[in-house]
Amino acid sequence: MNPERFLTTFHSLTNIGWTEDGVLRLALNEYDIKVREELIKILSSIGVHIMVDDAGNIIGELGGKLSDAIAIGSHMDSVPYGGKYDGFYGVMAGLEVLRSIKERGISNHSIKLIDFTNEEGSRFQPSLLGSGLTTGIFDKNYVYSRRDKDNISFEEALRVSGFMGDESNRLMHMKPNYYLELHIEQGPILEEEGYQIGIPLGIAGLSVYEFTFKGQSSQTGPTPMDRRRDALVGASKFVVSVRDHAKKQENLRATVGILNVKPNVYNAIPREVRLTVDVRSIERNRIDHTINEFVNIAKSIADDEKLEVEYRHLWTANPVSFSDEVISVIERACKELSMRYKFMYSWAGHDAQYMTKISKVGMIFIPSHLGISHAKEEYSSDEDMLNGLRVLEKAVELLNS
């Protein structure tokens, strides 16, 4: 590989969409479109065959036996005001692998590079829409009907972007034998424990539910404190209860993310609060049990505060395990490169999650400074990025042998 070329390309392209508050490269917005166009220019310049599927996923393919491909992928979209490394690092690393293979002219297999659309789910919910459609997890009508906060549908945004591709280009119709995804850890473990590389055994599952607490709005001044049915008070108790319950459990994460308050003015008692709860575990049974616990907690709080509560399921992604074969290859790559590595689980969702349906999958993690991600302070050193790139390249070499 060419370390200087990789770093120059990474730091140059990831500035597209950068603001003083962080990266604003939401799926299929002007910055996402621009960086995708730049990626295609580079791929075209080295003779990569480029395809786009009906999810807008960019698939670049280089040489070898087309029926026996090794795919490398991630995403270039960001959360609002996110960091430069999440997802983007994996795509740029894959690009460098393709450049290196092109220069050396050595490949027994076709090598694919994939930029997945709307991995983050920040603009169109749920996340992983691109990988979900191309692998057959999601129905096309479902994906195309997703709308952003401005009521623009995924289908509309895709057509306007110029990345409306063909259904025949879906990965499910040309399944790669292997899929590798290089990513920042997005947590503090590798840095704190002194490891250079993390080897995920799989990805934790998640379920997202929406809870709505309903009370009675009234003027804040004339309404006595003991006569109130304040939906925000009930919701606040619930938020704390979710946090406290999760802290007592092993291998569990639970987060209240979105809160919408009505009428959301200073001089009226809140009549309704709608919120989301994200529950994650490597065990599906634990997720289901925890959701049931939260339903009971919400009902109890509603009774105490004289409120009504409703809840509904939004989406679920089941836990997945990665290929033992690919995990072993990544471990061997680490050993041959004398990298300090740790087996772990990913607690964040990735496109690799859905790629397990059609391919043998493995991931590679590098340290995230202070464990910060989805924020402009997100940072991984050039040295750590190059370590991950070396492991990725070595893993592709071993799979390619």
C-alpha positions as CSV (number, residue, x, y, z in Angstrom):
1,M,0.0,0.0,0.0
2,N,0.9,3.7,-0.2
3,P,0.5,5.2,3.3
4,E,1.0,8.8,2.2
5,R,-1.5,8.4,-0.7
6,F,-4.1,6.9,1.6
7,L,-3.7,9.6,4.3
8,T,-3.8,12.4,1.7
9,T,-6.9,11.0,0.1
10,F,-8.6,10.4,3.5
11,H,-7.9,13.9,4.9
12,S,-8.8,15.6,1.7
13,L,-12.1,13.9,0.9
14,T,-13.4,13.8,4.5
15,N,-13.3,17.5,4.6
16,I,-16.2,17.5,2.2
17,G,-19.2,18.4,4.4
18,W,-17.0,19.5,7.3
19,T,-18.4,22.5,9.3
20,E,-17.1,24.2,12.5
21,D,-19.6,21.9,14.4
22,G,-18.7,18.7,12.6
23,V,-19.5,16.7,9.5
24,L,-22.8,17.4,7.9
25,R,-22.7,14.7,5.2
26,L,-26.2,13.2,5.6
27,A,-27.3,10.5,3.2
28,L,-27.8,11.9,-0.4
29,N,-27.4,15.5,0.6
30,E,-25.2,17.9,-1.4
31,Y,-22.0,16.9,0.5
32,D,-22.7,13.1,0.2
33,I,-23.3,13.5,-3.5
34,K,-20.1,15.5,-4.0
35,V,-17.9,13.0,-2.1
36,R,-19.5,10.1,-4.0
37,E,-18.7,11.8,-7.3
38,E,-15.1,12.2,-6.1
39,L,-14.9,8.5,-5.2
40,I,-16.2,7.5,-8.6
41,K,-13.6,9.8,-10.4
42,I,-10.8,8.0,-8.5
43,L,-12.2,4.6,-9.2
44,S,-12.6,5.3,-12.8
45,S,-9.1,6.6,-13.1
46,I,-7.7,3.2,-12.1
47,G,-10.0,1.2,-14.4
48,V,-12.5,0.0,-11.8
49,H,-15.9,-1.2,-13.2
50,I,-18.5,0.9,-11.4
51,M,-22.1,-0.2,-10.8
52,V,-24.9,1.4,-8.8
53,D,-27.9,-0.5,-7.5
54,D,-31.4,0.6,-6.8
55,A,-30.5,1.6,-3.3
56,G,-27.8,4.0,-4.6
57,N,-25.0,1.8,-3.3
58,I,-21.8,2.3,-5.2
59,I,-20.1,-0.9,-6.1
60,G,-16.6,-0.8,-7.7
61,E,-15.2,-4.0,-9.1
62,L,-11.6,-4.8,-10.0
63,G,-10.5,-7.9,-12.0
64,G,-10.1,-11.5,-11.0
65,K,-12.8,-14.2,-11.0
66,L,-16.1,-12.3,-10.9
67,S,-18.0,-15.2,-9.4
68,D,-15.7,-15.4,-6.3
69,A,-15.3,-11.9,-5.0
70,I,-13.8,-10.4,-1.9
71,A,-15.8,-7.2,-0.9
72,I,-14.6,-4.4,1.2
73,G,-17.1,-1.7,2.3
74,S,-18.6,0.8,4.7
75,H,-20.3,4.2,4.3
76,M,-19.5,7.9,3.7
77,D,-22.7,9.4,5.1
78,S,-22.6,10.9,8.6
79,V,-24.8,11.8,11.5
80,P,-25.6,15.5,11.8
81,Y,-22.4,17.2,13.0
82,G,-20.6,13.9,13.3
83,G,-16.9,13.0,13.0
84,K,-14.6,12.4,10.1
85,Y,-13.7,8.8,10.7
86,D,-17.0,6.8,11.2
87,G,-17.6,4.8,8.1
88,F,-15.5,7.0,5.9
89,Y,-12.3,5.4,7.0
90,G,-13.4,2.0,5.8
91,V,-14.3,3.2,2.4
92,M,-11.0,5.1,2.0
93,A,-9.1,2.0,3.2
94,G,-10.9,-0.2,0.7
95,L,-10.0,2.4,-2.1
96,E,-6.3,2.1,-1.1
97,V,-6.5,-1.7,-1.3
98,L,-7.9,-1.5,-4.8
99,R,-5.2,1.0,-5.9
100,S,-2.5,-1.2,-4.5
101,I,-3.9,-4.3,-6.2
102,K,-4.2,-2.4,-9.5
103,E,-0.6,-1.4,-9.3
104,R,0.7,-4.8,-8.4
105,G,-1.6,-6.6,-10.9
106,I,-2.1,-9.5,-8.4
107,S,-5.6,-10.8,-7.7
108,N,-7.0,-14.3,-7.9
109,H,-10.5,-12.9,-7.0
110,S,-12.6,-10.0,-8.0
111,I,-12.2,-7.3,-5.4
112,K,-15.2,-5.1,-4.8
113,L,-15.4,-1.7,-3.0
114,I,-18.8,-0.7,-1.6
115,D,-20.1,2.6,-0.4
116,F,-23.5,1.9,1.2
117,T,-26.3,4.4,1.2
118,N,-27.9,5.8,4.4
119,E,-26.0,3.6,6.9
120,E,-26.5,6.1,9.7
121,G,-30.2,6.4,9.4
122,S,-29.9,10.1,10.4
123,R,-31.8,11.3,7.4
124,F,-34.0,8.3,6.6
125,Q,-34.9,5.9,9.3
126,P,-34.2,3.1,10.0
127,S,-30.4,2.9,9.5
128,L,-28.7,0.4,7.1
129,L,-31.3,1.1,4.3
130,G,-28.7,0.6,1.5
131,S,-27.3,-2.7,2.8
132,G,-30.8,-3.8,3.8
133,L,-32.2,-3.4,0.3
134,T,-29.2,-4.8,-1.6
135,T,-29.2,-8.0,0.6
136,G,-32.9,-8.5,0.5
137,I,-33.6,-7.7,4.2
138,F,-35.8,-4.7,3.3
139,D,-38.5,-4.5,0.6
140,K,-38.0,-1.8,-2.0
141,N,-41.4,-0.1,-1.4
142,Y,-40.5,0.1,2.3
143,V,-37.1,1.7,1.6
144,Y,-38.4,4.1,-1.0
145,S,-41.2,5.3,1.2
146,R,-39.0,6.4,4.1
147,R,-39.2,10.2,4.5
148,D,-36.8,12.8,6.1
149,K,-37.8,15.6,8.4
150,D,-38.7,17.7,5.3
151,N,-41.0,15.0,4.0
152,I,-38.7,14.1,1.1
153,S,-38.9,10.4,0.4
154,F,-35.8,8.2,0.0
155,E,-36.9,7.6,-3.6
156,E,-37.1,11.3,-4.4
157,A,-33.7,12.0,-2.9
158,L,-32.2,9.1,-4.8
159,R,-33.5,10.3,-8.1
160,V,-32.4,13.9,-7.5
161,S,-28.9,12.7,-6.5
162,G,-28.2,11.0,-9.8
163,F,-27.5,7.7,-8.0
164,M,-30.6,5.8,-8.9
165,G,-29.2,2.5,-10.1
166,D,-30.5,-0.8,-11.3
167,E,-32.0,-3.6,-9.2
168,S,-30.0,-6.1,-11.2
169,N,-26.8,-4.7,-9.5
170,R,-27.9,-5.7,-6.0
171,L,-25.3,-7.7,-4.2
172,M,-27.8,-10.4,-3.5
173,H,-27.6,-11.2,-7.3
174,M,-23.8,-11.4,-7.3
175,K,-22.9,-12.4,-3.7
176,P,-19.3,-11.9,-2.7
177,N,-17.7,-14.9,-1.1
178,Y,-16.2,-12.7,1.7
179,Y,-17.0,-9.2,3.1
180,L,-14.6,-7.2,5.2
181,E,-15.3,-3.9,7.0
182,L,-12.7,-1.8,8.6
183,H,-14.0,0.7,11.2
184,I,-13.2,2.8,14.2
185,E,-14.2,1.1,17.4
186,Q,-16.5,4.0,18.5
187,G,-15.8,3.0,22.1
188,P,-12.9,3.3,24.6
189,I,-11.8,-0.3,25.1
190,L,-9.0,-0.7,22.6
191,E,-7.3,2.6,23.6
192,E,-7.7,2.0,27.4
193,E,-6.5,-1.6,27.3
194,G,-3.6,-0.9,24.9
195,Y,-4.7,-2.9,21.9
196,Q,-4.0,-1.9,18.3
197,I,-6.7,-3.9,16.7
198,G,-10.1,-5.2,17.7
199,I,-11.6,-8.3,16.1
200,P,-15.4,-8.3,16.5
201,L,-17.0,-11.7,16.9
202,G,-20.3,-10.2,15.9
203,I,-22.7,-7.3,16.3
204,A,-25.1,-6.7,19.2
205,G,-28.8,-6.6,18.2
206,L,-31.1,-3.7,18.9
207,S,-34.7,-2.9,19.2
208,V,-36.1,0.6,19.1
209,Y,-39.5,1.4,20.6
210,E,-41.5,4.6,20.9
211,F,-43.2,5.5,24.2
212,T,-45.8,8.3,24.4
213,F,-46.8,9.8,27.8
214,K,-50.1,11.8,27.7
215,G,-51.3,14.2,30.3
216,Q,-53.2,17.5,30.4
217,S,-51.9,20.9,29.2
218,S,-52.8,23.9,31.3
219,Q,-51.5,27.3,32.2
220,T,-48.5,27.0,34.5
221,G,-49.3,29.9,36.8
222,P,-52.9,29.2,37.9
223,T,-52.6,25.3,38.0
224,P,-51.7,24.1,41.5
225,M,-48.9,21.6,41.7
226,D,-51.0,18.8,43.1
227,R,-53.6,19.2,40.3
228,R,-51.2,18.6,37.4
229,R,-50.9,15.8,34.9
230,D,-47.5,16.7,33.6
231,A,-46.4,14.3,30.8
232,L,-42.8,15.6,31.0
233,V,-42.5,14.7,34.6
234,G,-43.6,11.1,33.8
235,A,-41.3,10.9,30.8
236,S,-38.4,12.2,32.9
237,K,-38.9,9.6,35.6
238,F,-39.0,7.0,32.8
239,V,-35.7,8.3,31.3
240,V,-33.9,7.9,34.6
241,S,-35.5,4.5,35.2
242,V,-34.2,3.3,31.8
243,R,-30.7,4.4,32.7
244,D,-30.8,2.9,36.2
245,H,-32.1,-0.4,35.0
246,A,-29.5,-0.8,32.3
247,K,-26.6,0.1,34.7
248,K,-27.5,-3.0,36.8
249,Q,-27.3,-5.4,33.8
250,E,-24.4,-7.0,32.1
251,N,-24.1,-7.0,28.3
252,L,-27.0,-4.5,27.9
253,R,-27.2,-0.9,26.7
254,A,-30.4,1.2,26.9
255,T,-30.7,4.8,25.7
256,V,-33.5,7.3,25.4
257,G,-32.6,9.3,22.3
258,I,-35.4,11.4,20.9
259,L,-37.8,13.5,23.0
260,N,-40.6,15.5,21.5
261,V,-42.6,17.7,23.9
262,K,-46.0,19.3,23.3
263,P,-46.8,22.1,23.4
264,N,-43.1,22.8,24.2
265,V,-43.6,26.4,25.5
266,Y,-42.5,27.8,28.9
267,N,-45.9,28.7,30.2
268,A,-47.9,25.5,29.5
269,I,-47.8,22.2,31.3
270,P,-46.6,19.6,28.8
271,R,-49.5,17.5,27.7
272,E,-47.6,14.9,25.6
273,V,-44.0,13.6,25.4
274,R,-43.0,11.1,22.7
275,L,-39.6,9.4,23.1
276,T,-37.5,6.6,21.7
277,V,-35.8,3.8,23.6
278,D,-32.9,2.0,22.0
279,V,-32.1,-1.4,23.7
280,R,-29.0,-3.4,22.7
281,S,-27.6,-6.8,23.6
282,I,-25.7,-9.6,22.1
283,E,-28.6,-11.8,23.3
284,R,-32.0,-11.4,21.6
285,N,-33.9,-12.8,24.7
286,R,-32.3,-10.2,26.9
287,I,-33.5,-7.4,24.5
288,D,-37.1,-8.8,24.5
289,H,-37.1,-9.2,28.3
290,T,-35.8,-5.6,28.8
291,I,-38.4,-4.1,26.6
292,N,-41.1,-5.9,28.6
293,E,-39.5,-4.5,31.8
294,F,-39.6,-1.0,30.3
295,V,-43.3,-1.3,29.4
296,N,-44.1,-2.3,33.0
297,I,-42.0,0.6,34.3
298,A,-43.8,3.1,32.0
299,K,-47.2,1.8,33.0
300,S,-46.3,2.2,36.7
301,I,-45.0,5.7,36.3
302,A,-48.1,6.7,34.3
303,D,-50.4,5.4,37.1
304,D,-48.4,7.4,39.7
305,E,-48.6,10.6,37.7
306,K,-52.2,10.2,36.5
307,L,-51.0,9.9,32.8
308,E,-51.8,7.6,29.9
309,V,-48.9,5.8,28.1
310,E,-48.8,4.2,24.7
311,Y,-45.9,2.3,23.1
312,R,-45.1,0.8,19.7
313,H,-42.3,-1.1,18.1
314,L,-40.3,0.9,15.4
315,W,-37.7,-1.6,14.3
316,T,-35.4,-4.5,15.3
317,A,-32.0,-5.7,14.1
318,N,-31.1,-9.1,15.4
319,P,-27.7,-9.9,16.9
320,V,-25.3,-11.5,14.3
321,S,-22.2,-13.6,14.5
322,F,-19.4,-13.3,12.0
323,S,-17.7,-16.0,10.0
324,D,-15.2,-18.2,12.0
325,E,-13.2,-18.5,8.9
326,V,-12.9,-14.7,8.3
327,I,-12.2,-14.1,12.0
328,S,-9.4,-16.6,11.9
329,V,-7.9,-14.9,8.8
330,I,-8.0,-11.5,10.5
331,E,-6.3,-13.0,13.6
332,R,-3.6,-14.5,11.4
333,A,-3.1,-11.2,9.7
334,C,-2.6,-9.5,13.1
335,K,-0.1,-12.2,14.2
336,E,1.9,-11.9,11.0
337,L,2.0,-8.1,11.4
338,S,2.8,-8.3,15.2
339,M,-0.4,-6.4,16.1
340,R,-1.8,-6.5,19.6
341,Y,-5.4,-7.6,19.1
342,K,-8.5,-8.2,21.2
343,F,-11.7,-10.2,20.4
344,M,-14.8,-8.2,21.2
345,Y,-18.3,-7.4,20.1
346,S,-19.6,-4.4,18.2
347,W,-22.3,-2.5,20.0
348,A,-23.0,-0.2,17.1
349,G,-24.8,-1.3,13.9
350,H,-22.8,-1.7,10.7
351,D,-23.6,-2.7,7.1
352,A,-21.7,-5.9,7.9
353,Q,-24.7,-6.8,10.0
354,Y,-26.9,-7.4,6.9
355,M,-24.0,-8.6,4.7
356,T,-24.0,-11.8,6.8
357,K,-27.1,-12.8,4.9
358,I,-25.2,-13.2,1.7
359,S,-21.5,-13.5,2.5
360,K,-18.9,-14.6,5.0
361,V,-18.2,-11.5,7.1
362,G,-15.6,-10.1,9.3
363,M,-14.8,-6.7,10.8
364,I,-11.6,-5.0,11.9
365,F,-11.6,-2.2,14.6
366,I,-9.0,0.4,15.4
367,P,-8.9,2.6,18.6
368,S,-11.1,5.6,19.0
369,H,-9.6,8.3,21.1
370,L,-11.5,8.6,24.4
371,G,-14.2,6.4,22.8
372,I,-15.9,9.4,21.3
373,S,-17.9,9.0,18.1
374,H,-20.8,10.6,16.3
375,A,-19.3,14.0,17.3
376,K,-16.8,16.4,15.8
377,E,-14.3,15.4,18.5
378,E,-14.1,11.8,17.0
379,Y,-10.5,11.0,16.4
380,S,-8.2,8.1,15.4
381,S,-4.5,8.7,14.8
382,D,-2.8,8.3,11.4
383,E,-0.8,5.5,13.0
384,D,-3.9,3.6,14.1
385,M,-5.5,4.1,10.7
386,L,-2.4,2.7,9.0
387,N,-2.3,-0.2,11.3
388,G,-5.9,-1.1,10.4
389,L,-5.2,-0.6,6.7
390,R,-2.2,-3.0,7.0
391,V,-4.4,-5.7,8.7
392,L,-7.1,-5.2,6.0
393,E,-4.6,-5.5,3.2
394,K,-3.0,-8.6,4.8
395,A,-6.5,-10.2,5.3
396,V,-7.4,-9.6,1.7
397,E,-4.0,-11.1,0.7
398,L,-4.6,-14.2,2.8
399,L,-8.2,-14.7,1.5
400,N,-6.9,-14.1,-2.0
401,S,-4.2,-16.8,-1.8
